[in-house]
Amino acid sequence: MTGALIRREVRRGLHGAAWLPVAFFLLVATIVPFAVGPDARLLGQIGGGALWIAALTAALLPVERLVEPDRADGVLDQLALTGTAEEAVGGAKIVGHWLTFGPLLLIAAVPGSFLVGLDGPALVRSLVSLAIGTPALSALAVAVAALTAGLPRAGALAGLLMMPLAVPLIIFGAAATGDGESSALKLEAAVALLTIAGAPFVAGAAIRAARS
């Protein structure tokens, strides 16, 4: 059942505007040099942080379609009647969201890194950092989507909830991009693992609460 749910989330994500988060990511990366000027040294210093902010906002774009349509259509109720655990639903949505968001963003990060002035080694570090962190961004997006499902202005509220929660990821992810010898990458991996492990339970509890 979990595999079927993941395939369903992937199909739904790909049939929608799957290109929109990636386009937004590249747009932010393109704007940064215009905002800070042509100073290559300055761009190299802030480039990692700019990519992470772009990735965070890109992960937020589809948040309103992650849980709310299934809640409104009664799909979550039907899954509960079949005995599917809400945590399994949350986990499937996290995996499905990342499969339609993460790989495309990693591809877009290559030109994005050059746009913000990162050199070759920094490019590799940024790709590793994003590969570790984007599953956690998907986990946060699904968790806050479940918490805000059915509420008015859910998209804006989800952004207000997700951005503070993503601060540790952004701090360590951007630091890992800038300095390959620091322990930031290990700290980012620890935060990402904790987030991925806890998000399905948060999403499951929110889905149960919305149904009761």
Sequence and secondary structure as in RCSB ss.txt:
>XXXX:A:sequence
MTGALIRREVRRGLHGAAWLPVAFFLLVATIVPFAVGPDARLLGQIGGGALWIAALTAALLPVERLVEPDRADGV
LDQLALTGTAEEAVGGAKIVGHWLTFGPLLLIAAVPGSFLVGLDGPALVRSLVSLAIGTPALSALAVAVAALTAG
LPRAGALAGLLMMPLAVPLIIFGAAATGDGESSALKLEAAVALLTIAGAPFVAGAAIRAARS
>XXXX:A:secstr
 HHHHHHHHHHHHHHS THHHHHHHHHHHHHHHHHH S HHHHHHHHHHHHHHHHHHHHHTTGGGTSHHHHHHTH
HHHHHHTT  HHHHHHHHHHHHHHTTHHHHHHHHHHHHHHTT  HHHHHHHHHHHHHHHHHHHHHHHHHHHHHTT
STTHHHHHHHHHHHHTHHHHHHHHHHHH TTSSHHHHHHHHHHHHHHHHHHHHHHHHHHHH 
